[in-house]
Each structure stands twice: as structure tokens, then as C-alpha cells.
Amino acid sequence: MSDTVGGVDQLDDTAVIEPLDLVRLSLNERVYVKLKGDRELKGRLHAYDSHCNLVLGDVEETVYFVDESDEVQTTKKQSEMLFVRGDAVVLLSPPSRS
């Protein structure tokens, strides 16, 4: 939804026009991030930039690997704060809005 102020359209704060707008709306929310190398993160999004570098807080990291018997194993790790380089990000999912 937009309003016109002085002949210029003003978009509201919840408008999603570009892909990074969806990321902006997820600031201070818990997000799911899938990374290269069979890693997943769930944490609170504190900051991001145009390269998709992320700063997450209260992070749960899950790493998937295959053991010698070809079974998928997982390890989980908690971190208070984490910087994620954008070129490792495969998917960033905002919190579900129901």
C-alpha cells in the first residue's frame, strides 16, 4: 500500500518490492538459514547487507554428515552471536507469518 505525499508515492514499512525487503522485515525475528556444506542455522537476525552477510544471535547450528556406515548423522552447536558470510548462504527463510 502506498500513500502520496507531495506528489511522491511513499511505501509503507511492510511493503515487499525487492528480495532484500523480505530480509529487512525479518530483522529481530528468528530466521532459518541454509548454508553450503550441509549446515543449517536458526537464530535471531540482527543485521544484514546487500551481499547477504548476516549477523545472527542465539544461534543453533546443525551440521549434517555421513558416517562410515553411510548413515546421516547430525551435530548441533549453540552460539551467542555469529557472523555468516553471504556467499555461503543458500536460503534464508523468514519466520512464518500466520
DSSP file with accessible surface (Angstrom, degrees, kcal/mol):
  #  RESIDUE AA STRUCTURE BP1 BP2  ACC     N-H-->O    O-->H-N    N-H-->O    O-->H-N    TCO  KAPPA ALPHA  PHI   PSI    X-CA   Y-CA   Z-CA
    1    1 A M              0   0  170      0, 0.0    11,-1.6     0, 0.0     2,-0.3   0.000 360.0 360.0 360.0 138.6    0.0    0.0    0.0
    2    2 A S  E     -A   11   0A  54      9,-0.2     2,-0.3     7,-0.0     9,-0.2  -0.938 360.0-153.6-129.3 152.1    1.4    3.4   -0.8
    3    3 A D  E     -A   10   0A 101      7,-2.6     7,-3.7    -2,-0.3     2,-0.6  -0.886  20.1-126.4-116.3 152.8    0.4    7.0    0.2
    4    4 A T  E     +A    9   0A  94     -2,-0.3     2,-0.5     5,-0.2     5,-0.2  -0.895  27.2 178.4-104.0 122.9    1.1   10.1   -1.9
    5    5 A V  E >  S-A    8   0A  92      3,-2.7     3,-1.6    -2,-0.6    -2,-0.0  -0.980  75.0 -16.7-123.4 117.3    3.0   12.8    0.0
    6    6 A G  T 3  S-     0   0   81     -2,-0.5    -1,-0.1     1,-0.3     3,-0.1   0.850 128.0 -54.4  59.6  32.3    3.8   16.0   -2.0
    7    7 A G  T 3  S+     0   0   69      1,-0.2     2,-0.5     0, 0.0    -1,-0.3   0.508 117.3 111.1  81.8   2.8    3.2   14.1   -5.3
    8    8 A V  E <  S-A    5   0A  85     -3,-1.6    -3,-2.7     2,-0.0     2,-0.2  -0.940  70.6-121.8-114.5 130.1    5.7   11.3   -4.4
    9    9 A D  E     -A    4   0A 107     -2,-0.5     2,-0.5    -5,-0.2    -5,-0.2  -0.504  24.6-160.5 -68.8 132.4    4.5    7.8   -3.6
   10   10 A Q  E     -A    3   0A  91     -7,-3.7    -7,-2.6    -2,-0.2     2,-0.3  -0.973   7.4-146.4-115.6 122.7    5.5    6.6   -0.1
   11   11 A L  E     -A    2   0A  97     -2,-0.5    -9,-0.2    -9,-0.2     2,-0.0  -0.627  20.9-115.1 -86.4 146.5    5.6    2.9    0.5
   12   12 A D    >   -     0   0   58    -11,-1.6     3,-1.5    -2,-0.3    -1,-0.1  -0.263  31.2-102.3 -74.8 169.0    4.7    1.6    4.0
   13   13 A D  T 3  S+     0   0  134      1,-0.3    -1,-0.1     3,-0.0    -2,-0.0   0.620 118.0  55.5 -69.2 -12.9    7.3   -0.3    6.1
   14   14 A T  T 3  S+     0   0   99    -13,-0.1    -1,-0.3     2,-0.0     2,-0.2   0.360  77.4 122.0-103.0   7.6    5.8   -3.7    5.3
   15   15 A A    <   -     0   0   14     -3,-1.5     2,-0.6   -14,-0.1    10,-0.1  -0.465  49.0-154.4 -72.9 137.9    6.0   -3.5    1.5
   16   16 A V        +     0   0   77     -2,-0.2    -1,-0.1     1,-0.1    -2,-0.0  -0.922  37.6 141.3-114.4 102.7    8.0   -6.1   -0.3
   17   17 A I        +     0   0  112     -2,-0.6    -1,-0.1     1,-0.3     3,-0.0   0.754  68.0  30.5-106.6 -43.2    9.2   -4.7   -3.6
   18   18 A E  S >> S-     0   0  126      1,-0.1     3,-1.7     0, 0.0     4,-0.7  -0.814  88.1-106.9-116.6 158.8   12.7   -6.2   -3.8
   19   19 A P  H >> S+     0   0  115      0, 0.0     3,-1.2     0, 0.0     4,-0.9   0.878 117.9  55.9 -54.9 -40.1   14.1   -9.5   -2.4
   20   20 A L  H 3> S+     0   0   51      1,-0.3     4,-2.6     2,-0.2     5,-0.1   0.691  91.9  72.9 -71.0 -13.6   16.1   -7.9    0.4
   21   21 A D  H <> S+     0   0   30     -3,-1.7     4,-2.0     2,-0.2    -1,-0.3   0.873  94.3  53.6 -63.0 -35.5   12.8   -6.2    1.6
   22   22 A L  H << S+     0   0   73     -3,-1.2     4,-0.5    -4,-0.7    -1,-0.2   0.893 108.7  48.5 -65.9 -36.9   11.8   -9.6    2.9
   23   23 A V  H >< S+     0   0   14     -4,-0.9     3,-1.5     1,-0.2     4,-0.3   0.927 108.2  54.8 -67.3 -43.0   15.0   -9.9    4.8
   24   24 A R  H >< S+     0   0   79     -4,-2.6     3,-1.5     1,-0.3    -2,-0.2   0.902 104.3  54.2 -57.0 -40.3   14.5   -6.3    6.2
   25   25 A L  T 3< S+     0   0   40     -4,-2.0    -1,-0.3     1,-0.3    -2,-0.2   0.665 103.2  58.9 -69.2 -14.5   11.1   -7.4    7.5
   26   26 A S  T X  S+     0   0    0     -3,-1.5     3,-2.0    -4,-0.5    19,-0.5   0.388  73.7 129.7 -95.5   2.1   12.8  -10.3    9.3
   27   27 A L  T <  S+     0   0   58     -3,-1.5    19,-0.2    -4,-0.3     3,-0.1  -0.324  80.0  11.6 -58.2 138.5   15.1   -8.1   11.4
   28   28 A N  T 3  S+     0   0  100     17,-3.5     2,-0.3     1,-0.3    -1,-0.3   0.659 110.5 108.3  64.1  18.1   14.9   -9.0   15.1
   29   29 A E  S <  S-     0   0   80     -3,-2.0    16,-2.5    16,-0.3     2,-0.4  -0.842  80.4 -99.6-115.8 159.5   13.0  -12.2   14.2
   30   30 A R  E     -B   44   0B 102     -2,-0.3     2,-0.3    14,-0.2    14,-0.3  -0.643  47.7-175.7 -78.2 132.3   14.1  -15.8   14.3
   31   31 A V  E     -B   43   0B   7     12,-3.2    12,-1.9    -2,-0.4     2,-0.5  -0.865  24.8-128.8-126.7 161.1   15.1  -17.0   10.8
   32   32 A Y  E     -BC  42  93B  61     61,-2.0    61,-3.3    -2,-0.3     2,-0.4  -0.947  24.8-170.9-109.8 129.7   16.2  -20.3    9.2
   33   33 A V  E     -BC  41  92B   0      8,-3.0     8,-3.0    -2,-0.5     2,-0.5  -0.986   9.4-158.5-126.9 124.4   19.4  -20.1    7.1
   34   34 A K  E     -BC  40  91B  71     57,-2.5    56,-3.1    -2,-0.4    57,-1.8  -0.886  19.0-168.0-100.6 131.1   20.6  -23.0    4.9
   35   35 A L  E  >  -BC  39  89B  18      4,-3.0     4,-1.1    -2,-0.5     3,-0.4  -0.764  28.1 -92.3-115.3 162.5   24.3  -22.8    4.1
   36   36 A K  T  4 S+     0   0  134     52,-2.2    -1,-0.1    -2,-0.3     3,-0.1  -0.312 105.5  46.7 -61.9 155.3   26.7  -24.6    1.7
   37   37 A G  T  4 S-     0   0   57      1,-0.2    -1,-0.2    26,-0.0    27,-0.2   0.809 129.3 -70.6  80.3  29.0   28.3  -27.7    3.2
   38   38 A D  T  4 S+     0   0  100     -3,-0.4    26,-2.6     1,-0.2     2,-0.4   0.899  93.4 137.8  56.7  46.5   25.2  -29.3    4.7
   39   39 A R  E  <  -BD  35  63B  99     -4,-1.1    -4,-3.0    24,-0.2     2,-0.4  -0.951  32.0-170.3-122.9 146.0   24.8  -26.7    7.5
   40   40 A E  E     -BD  34  62B  30     22,-2.5    22,-2.9    -2,-0.4     2,-0.4  -0.984   3.3-163.1-133.1 145.6   21.7  -25.1    8.8
   41   41 A L  E     -BD  33  61B   1     -8,-3.0    -8,-3.0    -2,-0.4     2,-0.4  -0.970   7.9-172.0-128.0 143.9   21.3  -22.2   11.2
   42   42 A K  E     +BD  32  60B  93     18,-1.7    18,-2.7    -2,-0.4     2,-0.3  -0.991  36.3 117.7-130.7 123.6   18.3  -20.9   13.2
   43   43 A G  E     -B   31   0B   0    -12,-1.9   -12,-3.2    -2,-0.4     2,-0.5  -0.987  64.5 -71.0-170.2 175.7   18.7  -17.7   15.0
   44   44 A R  E     -BD  30  57B  82     13,-2.7    13,-2.5    -2,-0.3     2,-0.6  -0.708  46.2-129.1 -86.3 125.3   17.6  -14.1   15.5
   45   45 A L  E     + D   0  56B   0    -16,-2.5   -17,-3.5    -2,-0.5   -16,-0.3  -0.643  35.2 166.2 -78.8 114.9   18.6  -11.8   12.6
   46   46 A H  E     -     0   0B  75      9,-3.1     2,-0.3    -2,-0.6    -1,-0.2   0.777  63.0  -7.5 -97.3 -35.1   20.4   -8.7   13.9
   47   47 A A  E     + D   0  55B  43      8,-1.4     8,-2.4   -20,-0.0    -1,-0.3  -0.989  55.4 176.4-159.0 159.4   21.9   -7.3   10.7
   48   48 A Y  E     - D   0  54B  66     -2,-0.3     2,-0.2     6,-0.2     6,-0.2  -0.958  10.7-154.1-155.5 166.7   22.4   -8.0    7.0
   49   49 A D    >   -     0   0   59      4,-1.1     3,-2.0    -2,-0.3    -2,-0.0  -0.807  44.0 -84.0-137.3-176.2   23.9   -6.3    3.9
   50   50 A S  T 3  S+     0   0   94      1,-0.3   -30,-0.0    -2,-0.2     0, 0.0   0.657 125.8  57.5 -68.1 -15.7   23.4   -6.4    0.2
   51   51 A H  T 3  S-     0   0  135      2,-0.1    -1,-0.3    36,-0.0     3,-0.1   0.397 117.7-112.4 -90.2   2.3   25.8   -9.4   -0.1
   52   52 A C    <   +     0   0   31     -3,-2.0     2,-0.2     1,-0.3    -2,-0.1   0.704  60.9 159.4  68.6  21.4   23.6  -11.3    2.3
   53   53 A N        -     0   0   34     32,-0.1    -4,-1.1    33,-0.1     2,-0.4  -0.594  26.0-158.9 -64.4 138.1   26.3  -11.2    5.0
   54   54 A L  E     -DE  48  84B   1     30,-2.5    30,-3.0    -2,-0.2     2,-0.5  -0.935  25.6-154.9-127.5 147.6   24.3  -11.9    8.2
   55   55 A V  E     -DE  47  83B  45     -8,-2.4    -9,-3.1    -2,-0.4    -8,-1.4  -0.992  25.8-176.7-117.5 118.8   24.7  -11.3   11.9
   56   56 A L  E     -DE  45  82B   0     26,-2.9    26,-2.7    -2,-0.5     2,-0.3  -0.912  10.1-158.1-116.7 146.2   22.7  -13.8   13.9
   57   57 A G  E    S+DE  44  81B   1    -13,-2.5   -13,-2.7    -2,-0.4    24,-0.3  -0.840  72.1  19.4-119.6 158.6   22.2  -14.1   17.7
   58   58 A D  E    S-     0   0B  92     22,-2.4     2,-0.3    -2,-0.3    22,-0.2   0.954  88.9-172.9  49.2  58.6   21.1  -17.0   19.9
   59   59 A V  E     - E   0  79B   0     20,-2.6    20,-2.4    -3,-0.2     2,-0.6  -0.657  27.8-162.4 -95.2 135.4   22.1  -19.4   17.0
   60   60 A E  E     -DE  42  78B  49    -18,-2.7   -18,-1.7    -2,-0.3     2,-0.5  -0.976  16.1-163.1-110.0 118.3   21.5  -23.1   16.8
   61   61 A E  E     -DE  41  77B  19     16,-3.2    16,-2.1    -2,-0.6     2,-0.5  -0.875   4.2-166.8-104.3 131.1   23.8  -24.6   14.2
   62   62 A T  E     -DE  40  76B   5    -22,-2.9   -22,-2.5    -2,-0.5     2,-0.5  -0.982   1.2-167.1-118.4 128.0   23.1  -28.1   12.8
   63   63 A V  E     -DE  39  75B  27     12,-2.6    12,-1.8    -2,-0.5     2,-0.4  -0.962   6.2-155.5-115.6 129.5   25.7  -29.9   10.7
   64   64 A Y  E     + E   0  74B  79    -26,-2.6     2,-0.3    -2,-0.5    10,-0.2  -0.867  21.2 162.1-104.1 137.1   24.8  -33.0    8.7
   65   65 A F  E     - E   0  73B  91      8,-2.4     8,-3.6    -2,-0.4     2,-0.5  -0.981  36.0-119.8-150.1 158.7   27.4  -35.6    7.8
   66   66 A V  E     - E   0  72B  90     -2,-0.3     6,-0.2     6,-0.2    -2,-0.0  -0.886  29.4-148.4-102.9 127.2   27.5  -39.2    6.6
   67   67 A D    >   -     0   0   34      4,-2.5     3,-1.9    -2,-0.5    -1,-0.0  -0.153  38.0 -83.5 -84.8-174.9   29.4  -41.7    8.8
   68   68 A E  T 3  S+     0   0  188      1,-0.3    -1,-0.1     2,-0.1    -2,-0.0   0.772 128.9  55.2 -62.6 -26.5   31.4  -44.8    7.8
   69   69 A S  T 3  S-     0   0   73      2,-0.1    -1,-0.3     1,-0.0     3,-0.1   0.171 119.0-109.4 -93.0  19.1   28.2  -46.9    7.7
   70   70 A D  S <  S+     0   0  137     -3,-1.9     2,-0.4     1,-0.2    -2,-0.1   0.753  74.1 137.8  60.7  28.0   26.5  -44.4    5.3
   71   71 A E        -     0   0  116     -4,-0.0    -4,-2.5     0, 0.0     2,-0.4  -0.846  58.2-116.3-102.6 142.0   24.1  -43.1    7.9
   72   72 A V  E     -E   66   0B 100     -2,-0.4     2,-0.3    -6,-0.2    -6,-0.2  -0.636  36.8-175.1 -78.6 126.8   23.3  -39.4    8.1
   73   73 A Q  E     -E   65   0B  72     -8,-3.6    -8,-2.4    -2,-0.4     2,-0.4  -0.831   8.1-152.5-116.9 158.5   24.4  -38.0   11.5
   74   74 A T  E     -E   64   0B  69     -2,-0.3     2,-0.4   -10,-0.2   -10,-0.2  -0.962   7.0-165.3-130.7 149.7   23.9  -34.6   12.9
   75   75 A T  E     -E   63   0B  72    -12,-1.8   -12,-2.6    -2,-0.4     2,-0.4  -0.986  11.9-156.1-127.7 143.7   25.8  -32.4   15.4
   76   76 A K  E     -E   62   0B 129     -2,-0.4     2,-0.3   -14,-0.2   -14,-0.2  -0.928  10.0-177.2-121.4 145.1   24.3  -29.3   17.0
   77   77 A K  E     -E   61   0B 123    -16,-2.1   -16,-3.2    -2,-0.4     2,-0.4  -0.998  16.0-142.3-141.7 140.3   26.0  -26.3   18.5
   78   78 A Q  E     -E   60   0B 128     -2,-0.3     2,-0.4   -18,-0.2   -18,-0.2  -0.840  18.7-177.7-102.2 140.1   24.8  -23.2   20.2
   79   79 A S  E     -E   59   0B  28    -20,-2.4   -20,-2.6    -2,-0.4     3,-0.1  -0.998  26.5-146.6-136.2 142.9   26.4  -19.8   19.7
   80   80 A E  E    S+     0   0B 165     -2,-0.4   -22,-2.4     1,-0.3     2,-0.3   0.905  88.6   4.1 -72.9 -41.0   25.6  -16.5   21.3
   81   81 A M  E     -E   57   0B 105    -24,-0.3     2,-0.3   -23,-0.1    -1,-0.3  -0.998  68.7-176.0-147.3 142.2   26.5  -14.4   18.2
   82   82 A L  E     -E   56   0B  44    -26,-2.7   -26,-2.9    -2,-0.3     2,-0.5  -0.999  17.5-149.1-144.9 135.9   27.6  -15.5   14.7
   83   83 A F  E     -E   55   0B 133     -2,-0.3     2,-0.5   -28,-0.2   -28,-0.2  -0.916  18.8-162.0-100.3 130.2   28.7  -13.7   11.5
   84   84 A V  E     -E   54   0B   8    -30,-3.0   -30,-2.5    -2,-0.5     2,-0.3  -0.959  16.5-130.3-117.1 123.3   27.7  -15.5    8.3
   85   85 A R    >   -     0   0  159     -2,-0.5     3,-1.9   -32,-0.2     4,-0.4  -0.526  18.8-131.0 -72.3 133.5   29.5  -14.7    5.1
   86   86 A G  G >  S+     0   0    8     -2,-0.3     3,-1.3     1,-0.3    -1,-0.1   0.786 100.3  64.7 -60.2 -31.3   26.9  -14.1    2.3
   87   87 A D  G 3  S+     0   0   89      1,-0.3    -1,-0.3   -52,-0.0   -35,-0.1   0.657  99.4  55.9 -72.7  -8.6   28.5  -16.3   -0.3
   88   88 A A  G <  S+     0   0   29     -3,-1.9   -52,-2.2   -53,-0.1     2,-0.4   0.611  84.4 103.3 -91.2 -12.4   27.8  -19.4    2.0
   89   89 A V  E <   +C   35   0B  28     -3,-1.3   -54,-0.2    -4,-0.4     3,-0.1  -0.560  35.5 166.9 -78.6 125.8   24.1  -18.6    2.2
   90   90 A V  E    S+     0   0B  91    -56,-3.1     2,-0.3     1,-0.4   -55,-0.2   0.759  70.4   5.1-100.3 -39.4   21.9  -20.8    0.0
   91   91 A L  E     -C   34   0B  81    -57,-1.8   -57,-2.5     2,-0.0     2,-0.4  -0.998  54.0-166.3-149.9 140.4   18.5  -20.0    1.5
   92   92 A L  E     -C   33   0B  35     -2,-0.3   -59,-0.2   -59,-0.2    -3,-0.0  -0.986  13.8-166.6-129.2 120.1   17.2  -17.5    4.1
   93   93 A S  E     -C   32   0B  48    -61,-3.3   -61,-2.0    -2,-0.4     3,-0.1  -0.922  12.1-139.8-112.6 126.6   13.6  -18.1    5.3
   94   94 A P        -     0   0   33      0, 0.0   -63,-0.1     0, 0.0     3,-0.1  -0.278  41.0 -79.9 -72.4 167.1   11.7  -15.5    7.3
   95   95 A P        -     0   0   30      0, 0.0     2,-0.2     0, 0.0   -64,-0.1  -0.322  56.5 -95.5 -64.5 151.4    9.6  -16.5   10.3
   96   96 A S        -     0   0  114     -3,-0.1     2,-0.7     1,-0.1    -3,-0.0  -0.498  33.6-153.6 -71.5 134.5    6.2  -17.9    9.3
   97   97 A R              0   0  140     -2,-0.2    -1,-0.1    -3,-0.1     0, 0.0  -0.858 360.0 360.0-111.9  94.4    3.5  -15.2    9.5
   98   98 A S              0   0  160     -2,-0.7    -2,-0.0     0, 0.0     0, 0.0  -0.572 360.0 360.0-111.5 360.0    0.2  -16.9   10.2
